[in-house]
Amino acid sequence: MSKTPISTLLSSIRLTPHLPPHSWYLIAGVTLSTLNKPDEVRHVFQYAIEKDGGSAQTQINIARRMREALVKAAAIGGLPKSINALFALKKVTPHALLDEPFGYSPTGRSVELYDIPSSKTMQRGQAFFDQIYGKVSKRVMGQMDHSGTEDLGITARLILKGHLKGALNNGASVEEVRAVRNVIVRLCEASGMARLGEDASNGWGWLWSERDRAESAFTRRGEIANL
């Protein structure tokens, strides 16, 4: 991360205008996980508990929402990064805020896996896809179904990666989308990334600094994400 103390950065992010309620720590956690910064994710959780975890139930909600956000982020950043972030998060999560294996599941995912017909799951995925992509849904899905492998369309129905327009289609305001994007950009910059200009010859998007690229290299020991 940058020389700015993580607490100072998180304090600023937490007070970002127009963010959806109770979303700042989810946005920060998922962004840092995707950037392969699992050790920073735990700082986000600890700061959220310190500043927003007024009651025991609120703390449980923060912990569960953080875990669920990181699970869902696997569709965007890859499962290994989510695994790293979840294990880093567990190290600093009090036992009372953990959900035990084979115990109560707040997501109901195990019920969906074993008790709900897969056809209904596919139908719900298709409905969500249509809601995200709106009027271009049929065209986008048609392109994926005819991409050379039908598995792409099937996977999209099961795991969906949304985008800015998709957020608007689901009821977010323009101000909320811009606020979320602003937080992500600030975290990328604080992590050592630089935005490429429109005329850049080596691609588009973002570029790691040499130091941060080395930290995220395949030789980084002890991390699942880089095996």
MARTIFI-541102 format. One line per field, with one value per residue (C-alpha): residue number from 1; y negated, z negated, x negated; residue in three letters. Coordinates in nm, 3 decimals, m for minus. Layout:
BEGIN
i	(NUM ...) .
north	(Y ...) .
up	(Z ...) .
east	(X ...) .
aa	(ALA ...) .
This chain:
BEGIN
i	(1 2 3 4 5 6 7 8 9 10 11 12 13 14 15 16 17 18 19 20 21 22 23 24 25 26 27 28 29 30 31 32 33 34 35 36 37 38 39 40 41 42 43 44 45 46 47 48 49 50 51 52 53 54 55 56 57 58 59 60 61 62 63 64 65 66 67 68 69 70 71 72 73 74 75 76 77 78 79 80 81 82 83 84 85 86 87 88 89 90 91 92 93 94 95 96 97 98 99 100 101 102 103 104 105 106 107 108 109 110 111 112 113 114 115 116 117 118 119 120 121 122 123 124 125 126 127 128 129 130 131 132 133 134 135 136 137 138 139 140 141 142 143 144 145 146 147 148 149 150 151 152 153 154 155 156 157 158 159 160 161 162 163 164 165 166 167 168 169 170 171 172 173 174 175 176 177 178 179 180 181 182 183 184 185 186 187 188 189 190 191 192 193 194 195 196 197 198 199 200 201 202 203 204 205 206 207 208 209 210 211 212 213 214 215 216 217 218 219 220 221 222 223 224 225 226 227) .
north	(0.000 m0.366 m0.553 m0.677 m0.482 m0.224 m0.366 m0.713 m0.574 m0.365 m0.659 m0.865 m0.583 m0.520 m0.882 m0.888 m1.065 m0.873 m0.523 m0.272 m0.223 0.014 0.091 m0.079 0.218 0.461 0.250 0.207 0.574 0.707 0.457 0.542 0.914 0.876 0.679 0.977 0.788 1.040 0.904 0.566 0.723 0.802 0.435 0.341 0.585 0.470 0.105 0.181 0.359 0.070 m0.206 m0.041 0.268 0.117 0.432 0.804 0.861 0.579 0.735 1.072 0.901 0.727 1.051 1.247 0.978 0.955 1.332 1.342 1.055 1.233 1.559 1.379 1.195 1.528 1.491 1.170 1.203 1.580 1.835 1.849 1.479 1.519 1.817 1.612 1.322 1.543 1.716 1.380 1.259 1.566 1.504 1.180 1.278 1.355 1.708 1.577 1.414 1.731 1.971 2.326 2.593 2.791 2.551 2.271 2.112 1.754 1.785 2.104 2.211 2.572 2.599 2.463 2.709 3.023 2.949 2.715 2.856 2.728 2.615 2.359 2.235 2.190 2.004 1.769 1.711 1.629 1.386 1.212 1.196 1.036 0.784 0.690 0.655 0.517 0.471 0.616 0.935 1.163 1.039 1.081 1.427 1.529 1.430 1.640 1.939 1.928 1.860 2.205 2.362 2.359 2.374 1.998 1.919 2.182 2.044 1.690 1.807 1.960 1.695 1.343 1.061 0.734 0.391 0.025 0.032 0.349 0.167 m0.102 0.165 0.302 m0.029 m0.196 m0.569 m0.729 m0.898 m0.563 m0.398 m0.688 m0.678 m0.305 m0.349 m0.636 m0.417 m0.140 m0.384 m0.526 m0.179 m0.084 m0.397 m0.340 0.016 m0.111 m0.094 m0.367 m0.433 m0.414 m0.704 m0.667 m0.684 m0.424 m0.180 0.108 0.159 m0.002 m0.007 0.017 0.098 0.223 0.045 0.256 0.298 0.406 0.634 0.808 0.845 1.014 1.232 1.606 1.659 1.509 1.779 1.922 1.788 2.007 1.742 1.762 2.139) .
up	(0.000 0.016 m0.263 m0.380 m0.696 m0.618 m0.892 m0.735 m0.394 m0.530 m0.731 m0.414 m0.217 m0.490 m0.464 m0.083 0.017 0.206 0.128 0.073 m0.301 m0.483 m0.166 m0.213 m0.379 m0.120 0.167 m0.002 m0.094 0.250 0.427 0.210 0.251 0.629 0.613 0.431 0.103 m0.140 m0.442 m0.390 m0.391 m0.760 m0.834 m0.655 m0.871 m1.195 m1.111 m1.020 m1.352 m1.539 m1.371 m1.278 m1.496 m1.777 m1.883 m1.879 m1.603 m1.395 m1.425 m1.311 m1.014 m0.916 m0.938 m0.735 m0.471 m0.435 m0.389 m0.141 0.062 0.086 0.192 0.467 0.574 0.683 1.006 1.081 0.927 0.921 0.647 0.521 0.430 0.245 0.057 m0.051 m0.162 m0.354 m0.543 m0.624 m0.745 m0.961 m1.147 m1.295 m1.329 m1.685 m1.725 m1.809 m1.464 m1.269 m1.121 m1.205 m0.932 m0.882 m1.115 m1.043 m0.703 m0.662 m0.284 m0.250 0.021 m0.094 m0.068 0.286 0.375 0.248 0.227 0.516 0.871 1.087 1.350 1.105 1.024 1.396 1.443 1.157 1.301 1.639 1.478 1.294 1.613 1.793 1.514 1.526 1.904 1.970 2.332 2.466 2.259 2.543 2.776 2.516 2.412 2.777 2.841 2.547 2.642 2.989 2.873 2.975 2.642 2.484 2.144 2.154 2.162 1.899 1.670 1.713 1.598 1.287 1.207 1.331 1.360 1.365 1.475 1.422 1.645 1.471 1.137 1.278 1.415 1.062 0.907 0.814 0.878 1.101 0.792 0.611 0.908 0.940 0.566 0.575 0.877 0.704 0.400 0.623 0.813 0.488 0.356 0.683 0.667 0.300 0.387 0.631 0.958 1.220 1.484 1.841 2.071 2.376 2.603 2.411 2.640 2.393 2.343 2.152 1.797 1.505 1.460 1.148 1.030 1.044 0.664 0.640 0.941 0.763 0.446 0.647 0.848 0.888 0.648 0.353 0.092 m0.104 0.118 0.292 0.549 0.725 0.752) .
east	(0.000 m0.098 m0.273 0.068 0.163 0.431 0.655 0.639 0.728 1.015 1.147 1.164 1.326 1.583 1.700 1.719 2.043 2.314 2.187 2.470 2.535 2.300 2.105 1.769 1.597 1.736 1.604 1.266 1.234 1.324 1.100 0.799 0.866 0.876 0.551 0.397 0.363 0.518 0.331 0.496 0.844 0.817 0.742 1.064 1.260 1.100 1.165 1.527 1.581 1.416 1.617 1.950 1.978 2.179 2.364 2.289 2.545 2.401 2.057 2.194 2.359 2.034 1.837 2.093 2.129 1.750 1.721 2.008 1.863 1.527 1.695 1.887 1.570 1.423 1.620 1.430 1.085 1.050 1.110 0.747 0.750 1.078 0.934 0.631 0.849 1.093 0.812 0.652 0.991 1.044 0.718 0.855 1.222 1.334 1.467 1.814 1.834 1.749 2.003 1.906 1.882 2.205 2.385 2.629 2.575 2.704 2.682 2.885 2.643 2.626 3.005 2.992 2.719 2.891 3.264 3.349 3.364 3.078 3.329 3.471 3.123 3.055 3.382 3.302 2.954 3.106 3.352 3.068 2.863 3.158 3.195 2.826 2.795 3.142 3.240 2.913 2.946 3.059 2.785 2.508 2.630 2.665 2.304 2.186 2.400 2.240 1.883 1.762 1.854 2.196 2.028 1.965 2.335 2.411 2.141 2.275 2.616 2.461 2.197 2.252 2.001 2.192 2.074 2.157 2.465 2.579 2.570 2.797 3.031 3.060 3.161 2.832 2.811 2.550 2.404 2.371 2.200 1.957 1.884 1.809 1.585 1.403 1.328 1.192 0.970 0.831 0.752 0.580 0.366 0.284 0.179 m0.082 0.107 0.107 0.369 0.245 0.321 0.545 0.240 0.037 m0.144 m0.152 0.219 0.503 0.635 0.391 0.024 m0.157 m0.468 m0.786 m0.788 m0.425 m0.459 m0.746 m0.537 m0.262 m0.499 m0.463 m0.751 m0.564 m0.585 m0.295 m0.016 0.234 0.320 m0.016 m0.061) .
aa	(MET SER LYS THR PRO ILE SER THR LEU LEU SER SER ILE ARG LEU THR PRO HIS LEU PRO PRO HIS SER TRP TYR LEU ILE ALA GLY VAL THR LEU SER THR LEU ASN LYS PRO ASP GLU VAL ARG HIS VAL PHE GLN TYR ALA ILE GLU LYS ASP GLY GLY SER ALA GLN THR GLN ILE ASN ILE ALA ARG ARG MET ARG GLU ALA LEU VAL LYS ALA ALA ALA ILE GLY GLY LEU PRO LYS SER ILE ASN ALA LEU PHE ALA LEU LYS LYS VAL THR PRO HIS ALA LEU LEU ASP GLU PRO PHE GLY TYR SER PRO THR GLY ARG SER VAL GLU LEU TYR ASP ILE PRO SER SER LYS THR MET GLN ARG GLY GLN ALA PHE PHE ASP GLN ILE TYR GLY LYS VAL SER LYS ARG VAL MET GLY GLN MET ASP HIS SER GLY THR GLU ASP LEU GLY ILE THR ALA ARG LEU ILE LEU LYS GLY HIS LEU LYS GLY ALA LEU ASN ASN GLY ALA SER VAL GLU GLU VAL ARG ALA VAL ARG ASN VAL ILE VAL ARG LEU CYS GLU ALA SER GLY MET ALA ARG LEU GLY GLU ASP ALA SER ASN GLY TRP GLY TRP LEU TRP SER GLU ARG ASP ARG ALA GLU SER ALA PHE THR ARG ARG GLY GLU ILE ALA ASN LEU) .
